[in-house]
């Protein structure tokens, strides 16, 4: 055989046919750094953890009923009072991938069985065709329940979903499991765990002039919760005087600084009414500073923000209490 034919034959032996190359599965991903399973949930054998996020206290809605197709006004939330449950407490979000050769249904049902053996009760479960005819909105409501990118494929036709609840004296635990078929036919499973407990209240401390100085120097503003008002009234209550006196001390110690006294309300009531009420409350604080503590009026500007700048959710008492405040903002 001529030498050039021998060289060609040897080269062909080194070429892997395309079909054979496609049959080689890609290696599975590895756990993220700092991966840790939730002790009440565990892990499907062979799955890898690709996301783990946790907040000590947060709020979210867990879908607990089918989301009916159509009829939702544009821009309105998918998770509502009718199809979800609001929970608050320690929130943990996990995402697992794999293992190969398993379906979302098999993955979720295994997790479900294991957790029911541990005392959980299934509240709601469905598959793509039985999720109220709207697996797209269910997928979106679950993945968007927490800020950030859930990183799970939008393969709505393969959705399998289950919600379980563990009742306990220390606070109920809710777990939602959403699994879909992801790239390379590997299942991807998003898990949200909510360990409910009431928020610790009474944590807002009295802020004196020195603390005001530090906060304003660092951020240009300080939120004050020591100034209180009766419902729908603008005059500060008598117990507000110590905080107003500390504002005066701060201003006397910093004679070159002028401030905006800003009133804030929660979302209860009409928007325009709250803006006016917050403005009148801010003006009442300014009046007390000029009348009782001889702070020049030229250094003070009253402003009403109403409900427009919340620092917490307005759908519970704790959040509304945080939003009702007076802020001192450096001009």
Secondary structure, DSSP 8 states (H G I E B T S, - for coil): --HHHHHHHHHHHHS--HHHHHTS--------TT----TTT---TT-EEEEEEEEEEEEEEEE-S---SS---TT--SS-TTTEEEEEEEEEEEEEE--TT--HHHHHHHHHHHHHHTT-EEEEEEEGGGSTT-HHHHHHHHHTTSSS-------GGG-EEEEEEE--TT--EEEEEEEEE-GGG-EEEEEEEEEE-----S------HHHHHHHHHHHSEEEE-S--B-TT--SB-GGGHHHHHHHHHHHHH-TT--EEEEEE--S-S-HHHHHHHHHHHHHHHHHHHHHHH---GGGEEEEEEETTT-SS-SSSHHHHHHHSEEEEEE-
